[in-house]
Amino acid sequence: MPLGSGLLEGRLASIKEELESLEPFSKSVWPLVRAAEKALEEGDVEAAEWLALIAEIRTSYARYLAAKDRGRGHG
């Protein structure tokens, strides 16, 4: 197992857990997470790290969209 991959697996698991609670706003993030997992399986830790970073940024945006949508529902 490449150095840092265990930590990255935990990071991806955390992203996936949050994405499940953000449906349908997280649909565009899932392909990034799957690509990061595939890169990690293939031993390309650097690519997996970049993909995870992009997924985290997109997750943050999905979180924003979900909060904005909830605000409209209560307004």
JOFENJO-V661248 format. One line per field, one symbol per residue. phi: phi as a letter, one per 20 degrees, with the letter a starting at -180 (. if undefined). burial: # if it has 9 or more other C-alpha atoms within 8 Angstrom, else .. A space follows every 50 residues. Layout:
phi->???
burial->???
This chain:
phi->.fgnffffffffffffffgfedgefegfegffffffffffgeneffffff fffffffffgfffffffffffffde
burial->....#..##.##..##.##..#..##..##.##.######...##.###. ##.###.##..##.##.........
